[in-house]
């Protein structure tokens, strides 16, 4: 199945200041996540940013706030973002059938959201290099489970180029420069 720009939105889950220090390979994952968000913006893909209990876990880190610019995060206390009606309504209002999902923690909030989105009829692309957990094994098992549930796995670079579709454009030059 081809993931097309016009049919696609993104869901950024719980990449938050107080959670990040506990995440395995947090700096690398955060850098790739910021790059992905920047690329999605270049491609004009809407990104919904979700935060788990920000009073306890804080806001998105400055690197993500910077690339998102003006953004309105959706807050939740449920593990699955889809279980928070305001978030489900926001995602539905975008009218897209494909959702690019990434964030933390892979084996809790990300996985439960992916399972619920698939059950709701969405085509889910889980960006493997932009999901993290405290323990590598939890992340690995979550990716395997998500794939078994029907999620497509991709990397940040592969999904950006799939959405781009062709070279020799100004957008290609921007994406190419971004991933170098």
VENBELRA-V985386 format. One line per field, one symbol per residue. phi: phi as a letter, one per 40 degrees, with the letter a starting at -180 (. if undefined). burial: b if it has 16 or more other ideal C-beta (glycine too) atoms within 10 Angstrom, else e. Layout:
phi->???
burial->???
This chain:
phi->.ccbdcbbbbbcbfcbdccddcccfdccccccccccddcccdcgccbccbbcfcdcbgcccddcdcccgcabcbcabcccdcccdccdcccdccgbcbbcbaibcdcbcccccdcccccchccbbccccbbaacbdcccdcccccdccchcccabcccccccccgacgbccdcccccccc
burial->eebebeebbbbbbbbbbebbeebbebeebbebbbbbbbbbbbbebbbbbbbbebeebeebbebbbebbeeeebbebebbbbbebeebbebbeeeebebbbbbbbbbbbbbbbbbbbbbeeebbbbbbbbbbbbbeeebbeebbeebeebebbbbebbebbbebbeeeeeebeeebeeeee
